[in-house]
């Protein structure tokens, strides 16, 4: 998954995390809110518990978005047919074509110099 796709797919989680963090921190500073119609809400009796819940939710949402970021590709190669595959896409760690055990691509031709000139 590319970075742009990651941002798009996690944008809701990131927005929720930022809003929860901002709301939780602002609740500690000022436990009264005034709506655009002039109605005032006073939550000073519960501002600390609500702030803890909102800040925790915000941190958890941002953590979820961060841990769901794209991982580095882990390319492996089949020593029999020399097919390169992304290791995350094969469930049983064998080649999808010939069912041979896959090896890491890095250093493959140093381990198998006979296949280098093929």
SULDATA-V739424 format. One record per residue. N is the residue number from 1. PHI is phi in whole degrees, -180 to 180 (NA if undefined). OMEGA is omega in radians with two decimals (999 if undefined). D_CENTER is the distance of its C-alpha to the mean C-alpha in Angstrom with 2 decimals. Layout:
BEGIN
N:PHI:OMEGA:D_CENTER
N:PHI:OMEGA:D_CENTER
END
This chain:
BEGIN
1:NA:-3.14:10.29
2:-81:-3.09:11.50
3:-60:-3.11:10.32
4:-64:3.11:12.49
5:-65:3.13:11.23
6:-64:-3.14:7.59
7:-65:-3.14:9.46
8:-66:-3.08:11.73
9:-73:-3.13:9.67
10:-107:-3.06:7.84
11:-63:3.13:11.16
12:-64:3.14:12.71
13:-64:3.12:10.31
14:-66:3.14:10.66
15:-64:3.12:14.38
16:-61:3.13:14.94
17:-63:-3.13:13.61
18:-67:3.13:15.86
19:-65:3.13:18.73
20:-65:3.10:18.71
21:-61:-3.11:18.75
22:-62:-3.12:21.47
23:-67:3.14:23.48
24:-63:3.13:23.43
25:-69:3.14:24.59
26:-70:3.08:27.19
27:-65:3.13:28.50
28:-69:-3.11:29.51
29:-71:-3.08:31.29
30:-143:-3.07:33.07
31:-80:3.09:33.25
32:-116:3.09:35.20
33:-123:3.07:33.99
34:-118:3.13:36.33
35:-78:-3.14:35.67
36:-70:3.11:36.95
37:-97:3.09:39.94
38:89:3.11:40.99
39:-83:-3.11:39.92
40:-105:3.11:38.86
41:-109:3.12:36.50
42:-112:-3.14:37.01
43:-115:-3.06:34.44
44:-65:3.10:35.77
45:-72:-3.05:36.45
46:-121:-3.02:32.83
47:-67:-3.12:30.91
48:-69:3.09:29.67
49:-61:3.12:28.32
50:-66:3.12:26.66
51:-64:3.12:25.24
52:-63:3.14:23.80
53:-64:-3.09:22.23
54:-69:3.12:20.81
55:-66:3.10:19.50
56:-64:3.10:17.92
57:-63:3.11:16.31
58:-64:3.12:15.08
59:-64:3.13:13.65
60:-65:3.12:11.99
61:-64:3.12:10.51
62:-67:3.08:9.22
63:-64:3.09:7.93
64:-61:-3.14:6.11
65:-65:-3.12:4.70
66:-70:-3.11:4.29
67:-75:3.11:3.35
68:-93:-3.13:1.32
69:-72:-3.10:3.00
70:-65:3.12:6.33
71:-92:3.11:8.33
72:-69:3.12:11.95
73:-70:3.09:14.55
74:-118:-3.08:16.83
75:-79:3.05:20.05
76:-128:-3.09:22.91
77:-135:3.09:26.42
78:-86:-3.14:29.16
79:-72:-3.10:32.30
80:-86:-3.08:34.59
81:-105:3.11:33.69
82:59:3.07:31.44
83:-90:3.10:28.68
84:-92:3.14:25.34
85:-137:3.04:22.27
86:-77:-3.02:18.55
87:-63:3.14:18.43
88:-71:-3.06:15.29
89:-91:3.12:17.42
90:-112:-3.06:20.39
91:-76:-3.05:20.57
92:-101:3.09:23.79
93:60:3.05:23.43
94:-122:-3.12:26.54
95:-64:3.13:27.46
96:-68:-3.12:27.28
97:-89:-3.00:30.72
98:-120:3.07:32.83
99:61:3.08:30.99
100:-92:3.12:31.38
101:-61:-3.11:29.06
102:-82:3.08:26.55
103:-123:3.08:26.59
104:-61:-3.12:24.26
105:-69:-3.13:25.08
106:-66:3.13:25.39
107:81:-3.08:29.02
108:-62:-3.07:29.97
109:-77:2.99:33.11
110:-75:3.10:34.21
111:-78:-3.12:34.19
112:-128:-3.10:35.91
113:-66:3.13:38.27
114:-69:3.14:40.35
115:-91:-3.06:37.61
116:-66:-3.07:37.17
117:-91:-3.08:40.27
118:-68:999:39.88
END
